[in-house]
């Protein structure tokens, strides 16, 4: 088992070295490995950081910035590298628009990680190489990183192609939050935490309901507190849980189906709502737990605060949509959705935060899927 070396690169050093060489703006989807860099950007250069809903969108934003004469940087977790394949190969490569990529290395061989990162961790360098993107592991020494940035700039200028630094776990030191920085404003009355909302949902659902949970802490809290064969814990594939649930619902006519979604996940695959709306006669209770943050990667903000999910759902054809923020309204909304049937959206405004001792899933993903498939036939 490998050990993680003490980090040598400070987040501010990374940002300063990039800025000194003319790089910016920065855009992407958070990963905890690059969380310190994002926190530094939010604190010191907020005008230079754009939150993207998914990694492919981030590459397209960066391509536009390059057309406007900037030298953009895309920040992403390698699990989202698949979302970038089309814009990197058919947009950046075709138009010769070089962008700098900071790609984290979850699932690096020899470094224990969650099962959904195993395959992508193994193929990350090869996948970048297959897309003709020169890549190397991020140096942990600032002077070496500065020299490699100069080489990356020269390569991009000469070829018109992207360049990627692969960022291992622990390569960048934590960024200290500014003294006196305020957290999210407290609501009055206080909002539920996610675990509380999940409990209200499960208690209100018909016991026969098939329940699909999105990746991250939602699935982990559901498994810890309410494990049952009728639950499917979607690991990885962020944003796909609602589509998985729709696929189940369309082919299990005699069983109600619900999905526990998240704001970051829903934004990443917002197009999924259009398909759910088009299939609005299918019984699917779409429960969107919205804490306005990517909590699993360090609490970076999502763009959900400015999104009216209920208006979106109504516009694309859901039979009904409602916005709730307390336990009683949530219970009533779930009961109403199951009674009335069809595609129903329940947006649940919840507080950020979870149990710091929340463990990893005990059930292996293939076991979860097999058990769920068996439960459908019961």
Buried (B, 14 or more C-beta within 10 A) or exposed (E): EEEEEEBBBBBBBBBBBBBEBEBBBBBBBBBBBBBBBBBBBBBBBEEBBBBBBBBBBBBBBBBBBBEEEBBBBBBBBBBBBEBBBEBBBEBBBEEEBBBBBBBBBBBBEEBEBBBBBBEBBEBBBEBBEEBEBBBBBBBBEBEEBBEBBEEBBEBBEEEBBBBBBBBBBBBBBEBBEEEEEEEBEEEEEEBBBBBBBBBBBBEBBBEEBBBBBBBBBBBBBBBBEBBBBBBBBBBBBBBBBBBBBBBBBBEBEEBBBBBBBBBBBBBBBBEBBBBBBEBBEBBBBBBBBBBBBBBBBBBBBBBBEEBEBBEBBBEBBBBBBBBBBBBEBBBBBBEBBBEEBBBBBBBBBBBBBBEEEEEEBEBEBEEBBEBBEEBBEE
